Amino acid sequence: MPAIADGSGHTPRTRTATPDTESEEVALTLAARGGDVAALGALLERHRPGMRAVALSLLGPGPDTEDVLQDAALVALRRIGDVRDPAATGAWLRMVVRNSARTLLRERARTAPVAEVPLPPSASTPESVLEEHVMRDWVWEAVEALSPTLRLPLVLRYFTAGLTPYQRIAEVCAIPVGTVRSRLHQARTALAAALRTAADGAYEGTRRRTEESWTEAHETLAAAERGEFARVVADRWAPGLSVFSGGARLGGTPLLLAGMDGDLSAGVRQRPAHVAAGRSLVVWEMDLLSPPDDPGHCPPGVAWIMTLAGGRVDRLSLHHAPRPTTESKVPHL
């Protein structure tokens, strides 16, 4: 068989897979794609030396290498279904490590923001991606077990579409980029332990929660356009709601209602683009559509980052996508 590149720029010695080892690899990959966490764990352990070699070749020894390996494990948890050739899982895992390491190097150099988790491009819709996440239920259970301080950066990094760069996470959480790195490291370490516990049981409901959250996002915006946003907020959100932006509290329910009314009066519309929904943390990423006669009226998007207590939103943090220019206009919801 041909030599397999390890992603480090060098080609290792040709590996000869016996029929037994190759068939075992295929069996483990198929089981992992079917949701068997033990099979995925066995694949990660089997390929850990090769994955570590790639990380070391790009980053050298140190905590960054460990972070990249943990990062690759989380990617594998969510995207094992992307492996089309079950006999090539090792090459796929090394590619994930290589991409993650290169992303880390770019972010470290602060040359340009990276807007996605280091994965091959995909044309999948959020719904179809969710359907492919066969381990999604127990992954979310493990995420829920984290402290709120660690949970938010992790969800933004791995479960959103446009809030994954460290700088964006820092802005949302109102903390330095270095603190983002530290909290992500702690969260990945804690998640690895939590996943071992979560894997012992079967968890249902994540898909249902996400589908319901997509529906709620559409219904909320439709109600707002009908002039019924105040009713929706009163019915579904906590009376003591706090609205934040950039870590600063701006106000409560009256501010939220005034902001929505102001946007609608100006001709601004919102369209749900991505949803991440757990029991205690929900993120709605919205496209902002400026009025036709004023195409630069608003930023291109806004994220509604909502924490829940007793099933009702008690805290809303708004984070706007950066404008193409530095021009600033009226504040938006």
Stockholm file with secondary structure:
# STOCKHOLM 1.0

chainA/1-333         MPAIADGSGHTPRTRTATPDTESEEVALTLAARGGDVAALGALLERHRPGMRAVALSLLGPGPDTEDVLQDAALVALRRIGDVRDPAATGAWLRMVVRNSARTLLRERARTAPVAEVPLPPSASTPESVLEEHVMRDWVWEAVEALSPTLRLPLVLRYFTAGLTPYQRIAEVCAIPVGTVRSRLHQARTALAAALRTAADGAYEGTRRRTEESWTEAHETLAAAERGEFARVVADRWAPGLSVFSGGARLGGTPLLLAGMDGDLSAGVRQRPAHVAAGRSLVVWEMDLLSPPDDPGHCPPGVAWIMTLAGGRVDRLSLHHAPRPTTESKVPHL
#=GR chainA/1-333 SS CCCCCCSSSSCCCCCCCCHHHHHHHHHHHHHHHTTCHHHHHHHHHHHHHHHHHHHHHHHCSSHHHHHHHHHHHHHHHHHGGGCSSGGGHHHHHHHHHHHHHHHHHHHHHTSSCCCSCSCCCCCCCHHHHHHHCTTHHHHHHHHHTSCHHHHHHHHHHHHCSSCCSHHHHHHHHTSCHHHHHHHHHHHHHHHHHHHHHHTTSCCCCHHHHHHHHHHHHHHHHHHHHTTCHHHHHHHHEEEEEEEEETTEEEESHHHHHHHHHHHHHTTCEEEEEEEEECSSEEEEEEEEECCTTCTTSSCSEEEEEEEEETTEEEEEEEEECCCSSSCCCSCCC
#=GC SS_cons         CCCCCCSSSSCCCCCCCCHHHHHHHHHHHHHHHTTCHHHHHHHHHHHHHHHHHHHHHHHCSSHHHHHHHHHHHHHHHHHGGGCSSGGGHHHHHHHHHHHHHHHHHHHHHTSSCCCSCSCCCCCCCHHHHHHHCTTHHHHHHHHHTSCHHHHHHHHHHHHCSSCCSHHHHHHHHTSCHHHHHHHHHHHHHHHHHHHHHHTTSCCCCHHHHHHHHHHHHHHHHHHHHTTCHHHHHHHHEEEEEEEEETTEEEESHHHHHHHHHHHHHTTCEEEEEEEEECSSEEEEEEEEECCTTCTTSSCSEEEEEEEEETTEEEEEEEEECCCSSSCCCSCCC
//
